[in-house]
Amino acid sequence: MATEENPIPNVDAEEIFQPVEAFRERFRQAFHDEALLEFERLREAAQVDEEENRATIAELDEKQRQLNNAASSRNFYTWLIILFFLTLAGGAIAALYPFFSEASNVDQEACLAWGGGIFLVSLLLLFLFFPLRKKAAKLMELLTPLVQDLTQQSWTQMEPLNQRYDWELLPRLIRKVCPMLSFDPYFTVGRLQELVQDFDLPENYLDETQSVLFAQSGTMRGNPFVFADVLCQEWGEKTYYGHLTIHWRERVTDSEGKSHWVTRSETLTATYDAPIPVYGKYSLLFYGNDAAPKLRFSRTPSSLSQAGDGFFDKMRKKSELKKLKAFSENLDDESQYTMMGNEEFELLFHSTDRSSETQFRLLFTPLAMSQMVNLLKDNQVGYGDDFTFQKLGRLNVLIPRHLGGNFSLDTDPRTFASNDIDKAKSFFLAHAEEYFRAIYFALAPYLCIPLYQQIRSARTIYGYKPGEASCEWEQESLANYLGEKHFAHPDSITRNILKISRANRRGQDGKVDVTSHGFTGVPRTTYVEVWGGDGKCHDVPVEWIEYLPVSRTSSFHVAEQIPTDLGAKVQPLQGEQRTNLDEFLEKSGLNRADAAYRRHIFAWAIPK
């Protein structure tokens, strides 16, 4: 069933067989134009007094500049005062030194003259700098509340615009430019079941060391996909250091041939390596397609994709190509790998573990190989060869590096909030365009393959129904959005991996059990033998932390449809403006810190 928010996927949308060229020649400018129109629409609807805001920002910038200058002056004079206090003390010591020294060759008059001069000059400068520092501090006292008031005033002026951004804004813009892409309002149980049952997504693909931070599902020409930001925990090593000072006596002979005892000391240092939990984020993309349903292969990024035409680069390519040919001609192993005519594709894509040469050739036609090579070599329009690609039968898994790091798939509208109308526009356009570029080129490896766009799932028109239950991945991301502080074990000293363990549905309200997996730290001491300069081994104590797992199961509630008595229009929990969700929170005895509204789902945790 289609809705206004999730229309029926346009399966007749234009196919994209040249993703790099299409983005450069058409989509980049088209998206910029749509983003600009969207911002102008939001600005017009918000009715922000732009001239008043610009005047406020101009005054705020000026007052902030004055405040920064005053702070710099105060700090400068503070250091000068400290410096001349030191010279004052030094001058006093120098002037009085002859009167306390027992040395007979000290020139009392010179010490008194120089020391007294330094003392008087320092004292004079202190009298000069103290008022200047006081003046700068006083100016800071006057400017600080003005800056705070102007800042608050500018945010109040921009509140009508900041409240109009929504979670679906970026997916909506992408769909306008690329009708072949359709995004779900949120990741539902039905969409997850489709990927699991029809495309063999393992239900336990993300284990207890991985937690979904954000998930965006949808379809590309009717075939389902899901992006996911994943928090993962692995084990690393930390080196701990311990020290022990030893003393011993040695009998030595001096230059005159006499022997005597001397006391020596040495600080011994020992190290101990112990495991430590390490946390990181990565992003991945699942895509279901019935094309070549029994084919399995994998490939990882290759540095050869960015190799030039220099002598050494040509030698590297030639050497690698020679290895591929030898591997292809080897008939003694079980590999079915046979090189295709496009040697550059074989060299750069470098997938030698394919399970079926027939189905691989069905997938990678001459056009597909040509476009894949263009994608891998391009790092101006797109991101170049930055993705790991696995085909596991009907399921395709892609891990693009450019989606990791500081980039987030999260479409949180608070990202766009600003107190400056001009900066709001420039940031909105820049962020939206980079988001579109990142999503587009994450999908680009699939767009390079014509067969993926020609074969559609049996469930081409997926029946999304408003209020359908959210799946575990979506609920996991909601738990992370609420914050692990609500669910963490009290003894945990590390980050926590949140995993959904059970969801009980009662109508529209669902109680979700979430288990947090963290680690507590137990102090340990290990003694490491170190050879000392005294010719003996010593046990050097090294203190370290042993990380032991702790877990805690608690719960929170989700509702995919807000109760009707809250009104038809639901606004997000952001900014200072009161929304209809606040009324629901008050009735339930909750506050904003324990609740979140995101992508048509209301979630709230019961305070501890």
N, C-alpha and C positions, 0 to 999 in steps of 0.2 A: 504494500500500500504506500502511496506517495503522499507527502505532505509538502507544505510550502517551504519548510526548513530543509527537507530532504527529498527533493524532487526525484522522479524516476530517472535513473542514469540514462544519459543520451548516448545510446549505443550507435547512433548514426553520426556521432561527432567525427570530425576529421581525424584520420590516422596520422601519426607522427613517425616517419621513418628516418628522418635526419634531425635528431634532437639538438645537436650543437648549432647547426645552421638555422633551424626553426627558432631557437631561443634568441640567437643574435639578430636575425632579420625581422622577427615578428613579435615573439612573446615578451621580450624585455620591454620594448616600448609600449606594447599594449597593456602590460601590467602597470607600468608607471602611470599611464593615462587613467586607468581604472582606479588606482590608489589615490591619485590626485582628485578625481571626481568624488570618491568616497569621503576623503577628508573635507572637501568643500561642503559636501552634503551634511556631514556631522557638524561642521562649524556653523553652517547656516541654521541648522536646527537648534544648536545650543544657544545661539544669540549672545555670544560673549562680546562685551564691549571691548573691541580690540584696541582702540586708541587709548582707552583708560588703562588697559593692561600694559600696553607698551610704555605709557607714562610711568606706571608703577614700577615696571621692570627697570626702566632707565634710572629712576630715583633709587631703586634698590641696588643696582649695580654701582651707582656713585657712592651711596652710603657704605656699601660693602668694601669698595675700594678705599674709602677713608678709614674704615675700621681696620682693614688689613695694614694700611700704612701706619696707623696708630699702634697696632700690635707690634709691628716691626720696630717702630721707634722705641716702644717700651722695652722690648727685648734687647735692643741695641744699647740703650742707656743702662739697663740692668747689668749687662756684661761689662760696660765701662766702669760702673760703680764698683763692681767686684774687683776689677783690675786695679783701680786706684785705691781701693781699700788695702789690697796687697802691697802696692807701692808705698802707701802711707805707713803700713807696718814695717816694711823694709827700711824706709827712711828713718823711722824712729829707732830701729835696732842699730842701723849704721851710725847714727849720731850718738847713741849711748854706749856703743861697744867699747870705746877706749876707757870708759870709767869703770867697766867691770872686768876688762881684760887684764891679765897679769903680765902680758908681754910688754917689754920696755921699748920696743922699736915701733910702736903704733903712733902715727901722727894724729894727735887728738884734734888739732885745729882743722886738718883736712877732712877727717871723718865727721866732725861737727858741721863743717860748712856744707859738704856734699849731702850728708844725711839730713841735715836740717832743711836744705834747699828742696830735696825730693819730698820731704814731709810737708813743707808749706805748699809746694805746687800741687801735690796730690790732694791736700785739704781744700785748696782753692777750687780745683776741678770738681771735687765732690760736691762742694756748695753750688757749683754751676749745674751739674748733671742731675742732682736730686730734684730740683724744681721741674726740669725738663721731663724726667721720667714720671713725676707726679702729674704733669700736664697731659702726657700721653695716656696715662692710666685713666685720668678723669674723662678724656675724650672717648676712650673705649666704653666707659660706663654710660656715657650719653648716647653713643651710637649703637650699642648692642640692642637695647629695646627697640630702637627705630628699625634696625634691620629685621628683627623678629616680627615686628608689626607689619612691615612692608611685605615680608615673606608670606605671612599668614594672609594678608590682603590679596596678594597675587594668586595664591592657591584658591582662595574663595572666588575670585573672579573667574578662574578657569574650571571650577567645579562642574558647571553645567556640561562642558565638553568632556571632561575626564569621566563623567558618569555615563556617557553615551558609547564608549567603547564596549565591545562585547566579545565573548569567547569565540564566536563563529566568524568574526570579522575577516581574519586572514584566509581561512578556508573558503569563505564566500567569494572573496576577491579572486582566488585561484580558480574557482569553478567558472567564474565569468570569463576568464581568459582561456582556460582549458576545459571546455565542456565535457571532455572525455573523463575527467576526474570528478568523482563525487565523494564528499566527506560525510561521515555519520556524525550526528550531534554528539554522540558518545559511543563508547565501545560496548555493545550489547551482548547478552548471552547468545542470541541467535547468530550474530556475526562470528563469535568465537566458535560456536558449534559448527558453523559452515566451514571454517578453516580446519577444524579438527576432523570432522567426519568426511568432508569432501576432498580435502587437500592434505590430510595426514599430518597436520601440525601436532607434534607430541604434546600431550596435556601437561607433562612435567618438564617442558623445555627450559623453563626458568626454575631452578632449584632453590633451596633455602638460603643460598648465598647471593641471590639476586632478587631485586625488588623493583617493580615498575614505578617510575617517577611520573611518567606521562605516556598516554597511548592515544593515537589518532588512527581510527580505522576508516575505511571507505572502499570505493571500487574504482578501477581503471578499466573503462569499457566493459563494465559488468563483472570483472574478475576482482575478488576481494584482496585488500592489502591492509596492513596495520604497521604504522610506525611506533616505535617504543623507545623512550629514554629509560635506561636501566641503571640502577645503582648496584654495584657488585662488590663483594668482599673476597679478597684473596689473602694469601699468607706471604708476608715478606720477612726480612730479617733485620734486626736492629743490633748494632754493636754497642755493648756497654763497656765502660772503662772502670777499672779499680786501681787504687794506688796504695803502696805500703812503703814507708820510709824505714830503712834498716841502718844500724850503726855497728861498727866493729873497730877494733884496734889493730894496728899493724906496726911492726918494728921496721924502721927504715934507717938507712945510712946516709948521713949528710955529706957535703962536699969535702969535709975535713976527715972523713973516715970514721966519724963517731956515730954510733947507733942510738936511737931513742924511739919511744912509742908515740904514735900519732893516732888520733881518732878520725875515722872517715865515716861518711854517710852517703846513702844513695836512695833515691826514690824509684821503686820498682813499679812498672805499669803492666797491667794484665788486661786482656780483652776477653769478652765472652759474647758469642752470637746467639741470640734467642729469637724465636718466631714472634711476629707482631702482625695483627690484622691490618690490612691495607684496603682502603676504599677508593673506588673510582667510578666514573660514569662512562657508558658507551651507548651508542644508538644503533638500532638495527631495523630492518625493514623486511617483513614477511609478505610474500605475494603468491597467491594461488592461481595456477593456470593448468589446464588440462593438456597443453601442448607437450609432446614428448613425455608421456606420463611415466615411463620406466627409466628415463635417463637420469644418471647421477654423475656429477662432476663438481670440481671446486677449482678456484683460482684465487691468488692473493696479489696485492699490488706489486708491480715490477718497476725497478729503477730504470730499466731500459726504455720505458715509455717516454722519458724525458731526456734520453741520450741524444746528443747532437750528431753532426756529421764529421766530427774530428777523427783523427787517426785512431786514438785509443778507444773512442766510442764504437767506431766501426769494427775494431778488433774484438771488443766485448760482444757485440752483436753476432759477429761471424763465429766466434767460439761457442756461444750459446746455441746458435742455429745448428752448428755441427753436432753438438750433443743431442739436440732434438732429433735430427736425422738418424743418428746412430741408434737412439732409443726406438724410433719408429721402425727401423729395419731389423731390430732384434726380434727374432721369432722364437727364442728359447724361453721367454717369460710368459706370464699369463696376461699381460697387458694387451688391450685391444687398440692401443693408440696407433693411429696412422695419420701422418701429416697430410694436411690439405694443401691445395695449390697456393693459397694466400699465406706465404711464409711470414710476412710481417704480422699478421693476425696470430699465427701460431706462436711467434716469438714474444709478443706483448701480452696476449691473453693467457698463454702458457697454462693450459688445462690439459694435463697428461693422464689424469685418472678417470677419464670418461668411461662409463660402463657400456655404452653402445655407440659405435661409430655411425651407424645408420641414423639413429635418432639425433645425434649431435649434428650431422650434416643437414637433417631436416630442419633443425632449429637455426643453425648458422648458415644461411644462404650467402651467396656472394655479396648481396646488399647488406645483410646483417654484419658480415665480417668487416666490410668497408666502413660502415658507420661505427662499429665498435672500435676500430683502429682510430678513427677521427676523435672519438670520445676520449680514448686513453691518452692520446698525444696532446689534446687541448687542455691548457691550464690558464687560458686567458678569459675565455667566455665561461667555462665551467671550472672544475676542480682537478681535472686530469685523472691520472690513474691512482685513485685513493680509496678503492673499494675492494672488499673481499666478497666473492660471489660463490654461493653454494646452490646447486640444484639437487634437491632430494626428492626425485619423482615429480609429483604435482606441486610440491612446495618449493619455493625459491626463497633463499635467505641472503640478504645483502647487508653488509656492515660498512657504511660509508664513513670514512674518517672525518669528513668535514662536518658531520652532524655531532661529533663528539666535542670534547673540550668545553669551551665557554658557550657554545651554541646550545640552545634548548628548543625542543619542539613545542614547549608549553606556549599556549596562546593567551596567557593571562593578560586581561585588559589593563591591569595596573602597570604593565610595561610601558604603555603610552602616556601615562599620567605626567603632566608637566604644569608648571606655573607660568610658562612663557609661551604665548601663542605662536610666535615665530619659530622658536626652537621645537615646539610641539609638531609643527608641520614638517620641518626638515627631518626630525627624528622619525616621525611616522612613515614618511616616504622611504627613508634609508632602511629602516628596520623591515618594513613590509617587503621591499624589493629584495633584500638579502634573504628573507625567509622564503620567498617564492623561488629564488635561485637555488637555495639549499634543497628544498623539497623537489623541485624539477630535476636537478641533476642527481638526486638520490634515486629517482625513478628512471633516469636516462638509460642505464644499462638494459632495462626491460624494453624501453622505447626503441632501442636499436634493433630489436628482433621483431620483424613483421608478423611472424606467426603468433606471437603473444597478443597482438592487437586484433588478429583475425579470428582467433578461437575464444569463445565466450563461455563462461560458466553456465551450467544448467539452471542456475539460480540468478540469471542476469538481472532480473528485477527483484531485488531483495526487499522483502516486506518489512520495512522499519515502521514500528508503531510507537507513537508518543507514549512515554511512560513504561516502555518495555524494560525489563530488569537489566541493570548493568552487570557486566561480567566481572570475574575476579580481578582481571588486570585493571579495569577501570576503578574498582573499589580499592585496590592496592595503591593506585596513584592518588586516590582521594585521601587515604590514610596518611600518605606522605605529605599531601598538601595541607592536611590539618596540622601536621607536625609530629615528629616522633616523640616529642616531649609528653604527649598524651598517652603513649603506649610503652615507652621504654621501661625496662626493669630498673628499679631504684639503685641497684648496685652497678649498673652498666656505666663504664667510663669511656666507651667508644661510641661510634655511630651505631645505629640499629637497622637491621634488615627487617622490614615489615612484610609479613606474608599473611594472606587471607586464608583462614583455616575453615570457616564455615559461614554461611549466610542463611538466616531464617527469614522467610518472607511472610508478612502478614498484610495482605492487600498491597497498598502502595508503600508501606513502611517496611524496611528491611533492617534487621539487626545483624550486623556483620562482626564476626569474631576475627580478631587480628592478633597474630603472635609476633612479638618482637624478638629478634635474635641479636644479642650484643655480647660484650665480654666485660667481665670484672677483672681487676688487676690485683694479683697477690704478690707482695714483695718477697723476693728470694735472694739468697746469697750463695754464690758459688766460689770455691777457693781454687785458684789456678796456680800451678807451680811455675815459678819464675826463678831463673838462675841469677844470683846476686854477685856483686863484686867481691864479696867475702868468700866466694868459692862454695857457697851452699845454696840449696834450693829453698825457696820460701813460698808459703801459701799466701797468695795475694787475694784478699776478698774482693769480689766483684758483685755489686748489688744490681739486680735486674728485676723485671716485672714479668710474671707468668700470667698470660691471658687465658682465663677460663670462661667457657660459654655460660651465659645466663639467658633465660627467656621468660617472657611474661605474656599471658593471654588476656586480653581485655576486649572491649567491644565498642562499636559506634553505630550510629544509625544512618541510613541513606533513604532518600525518597526521590524517585525519579519524577514525580509530579508533586508540586507544592499543593497543599490543601486549598480547595476552592475559596474558602473564606479569607484567604490572604489576598485575593484579587487576581485578575487575569494577568497583569503585567508584573513580572518578577525582576527586580533589579539586583545586581551583584553586591556583595558585601565589600565595598571599597569606599575610600574617602570618608568624609565626615557627615555627608548627607544621610538623613534617616531614610530607611527603606521599609517596605512592607514586611521584609524578613525580620526586622527588629521586633515587630509586634509578635511574631511567632516565637521568637527567642524569649521575649519577656514572659509570654504565657507559659513557656516550658521551663522557666527558671534558668535559662542559659544566657551566655553573653557571646559577643563576636569572637572572642579568643578561642571558644570551643566549637565554632561552627564555620561552615564554608558553603558557598553556593558557586557551583562551577558546571558549565555546560549542561544545563537542565537538570542537574542533580544537586539536591540539598543534603549535606552531611553534617552531623553533629555528634560530638563525643560527650559522654556523661563525665563531668568533672570528678576527679579522684576525691 
